[in-house]
Amino acid sequence: MLANLIQVEIEKFRANTVTLEGMATQIAACMVHNFPSIPSLSRDPDVFERQAQIVVRVREALLAVSETLSGEHSESLGQTIAERLLREEFKLSGKSRSETRNAFKFLDHKPRSR
């Protein structure tokens, strides 16, 4: 869900219909509402304050890949960015490497070719 939203936001960004700030706001809202079990996404009891804090982190992450957002036309870019964002939230939440690895284990299992 997060990866799909990010992919849509990337396309809007490329079409100049959304700014990086607008992207960050939409992505942060999705993260706040859909991943409440990640402590860094649910610490502040005020949902607006919490979302504002997350917008800052998402914006920084998007700025770090801004050249890629404009240039690379990959359908997996949304998935890659979503994974990076969630891994960072796990790190901010004090999750161990093994806990993070286990949470993302499903990404390691690729369907077998027949």
C-alpha positions as CSV (number, residue, x, y, z in Angstrom):
1,M,0.0,0.0,0.0
2,L,2.8,2.5,1.0
3,A,4.8,1.5,-2.1
4,N,1.9,2.0,-4.4
5,L,1.1,5.4,-2.9
6,I,4.8,6.4,-3.3
7,Q,4.8,5.3,-6.9
8,V,1.6,7.4,-7.6
9,E,3.2,10.4,-5.9
10,I,6.4,10.0,-7.9
11,E,4.4,10.1,-11.1
12,K,2.6,13.2,-9.9
13,F,5.9,14.8,-9.0
14,R,7.3,14.0,-12.5
15,A,4.1,15.6,-14.0
16,N,4.7,18.7,-11.9
17,T,1.3,18.3,-10.2
18,V,2.7,17.8,-6.7
19,T,5.8,19.2,-4.9
20,L,8.2,17.3,-2.8
21,E,6.5,18.8,0.3
22,G,3.1,17.5,-0.9
23,M,4.6,14.1,-1.5
24,A,6.1,14.0,2.0
25,T,2.7,15.0,3.5
26,Q,0.8,12.3,1.7
27,I,3.4,9.6,2.5
28,A,3.6,10.6,6.1
29,A,-0.1,10.5,6.5
30,C,-0.2,7.0,5.1
31,M,2.6,5.9,7.4
32,V,0.9,7.3,10.5
33,H,-2.4,5.8,9.8
34,N,-1.3,2.4,8.5
35,F,1.7,1.5,10.7
36,P,0.7,2.3,14.3
37,S,2.7,-0.6,15.7
38,I,6.0,1.0,14.7
39,P,6.8,3.0,17.9
40,S,8.4,6.0,16.1
41,L,5.2,6.5,14.1
42,S,3.0,6.4,17.2
43,R,4.9,8.1,20.0
44,D,3.3,11.5,20.1
45,P,-0.4,11.3,21.2
46,D,-1.3,14.3,19.0
47,V,-1.8,12.9,15.5
48,F,-1.1,16.2,13.8
49,E,2.2,16.8,15.7
50,R,3.2,13.2,15.1
51,Q,2.5,13.5,11.4
52,A,4.4,16.8,11.2
53,Q,7.5,15.1,12.7
54,I,7.2,12.3,10.2
55,V,6.8,14.7,7.3
56,V,10.2,16.2,8.2
57,R,11.8,12.7,8.1
58,V,10.1,11.7,4.8
59,R,11.0,15.0,3.2
60,E,14.6,14.5,4.1
61,A,14.5,11.0,2.7
62,L,12.9,12.2,-0.5
63,L,15.5,15.0,-0.9
64,A,18.2,12.4,-0.6
65,V,16.8,10.6,-3.7
66,S,15.4,13.6,-5.5
67,E,17.6,13.1,-8.6
68,T,16.3,9.5,-8.8
69,L,12.7,10.7,-8.5
70,S,13.2,12.9,-11.5
71,G,15.3,10.5,-13.6
72,E,14.8,6.9,-13.0
73,H,11.6,5.4,-14.4
74,S,11.5,2.2,-12.5
75,E,8.2,0.6,-11.3
76,S,10.1,-0.7,-8.2
77,L,11.2,2.8,-7.1
78,G,8.1,3.2,-4.9
79,Q,8.9,-0.1,-3.2
80,T,12.5,0.8,-2.7
81,I,11.7,4.1,-1.1
82,A,8.9,2.6,1.1
83,E,11.4,0.0,2.3
84,R,14.0,2.6,3.1
85,L,11.5,4.8,5.0
86,L,10.2,1.9,7.1
87,R,13.6,0.6,7.8
88,E,14.6,4.0,9.1
89,E,11.5,4.1,11.3
90,F,12.4,0.7,12.7
91,K,15.8,2.1,13.5
92,L,14.4,5.2,15.2
93,S,12.1,2.9,17.2
94,G,15.1,1.1,18.6
95,K,14.4,-2.2,16.8
96,S,17.4,-4.5,16.5
97,R,18.9,-5.6,13.2
98,S,17.4,-9.0,13.6
99,E,13.9,-7.6,14.3
100,T,14.2,-5.4,11.3
101,R,15.5,-8.2,9.1
102,N,12.6,-10.4,10.3
103,A,10.0,-7.7,9.6
104,F,11.3,-7.5,6.0
105,K,12.0,-11.2,5.5
106,F,9.1,-11.4,3.0
107,L,11.1,-9.3,0.6
108,D,13.8,-12.0,0.4
109,H,11.4,-14.6,-0.9
110,K,11.1,-14.2,-4.6
111,P,8.6,-16.4,-6.5
112,R,10.3,-19.3,-8.2
113,S,10.3,-19.5,-12.0
114,R,8.8,-22.6,-13.4
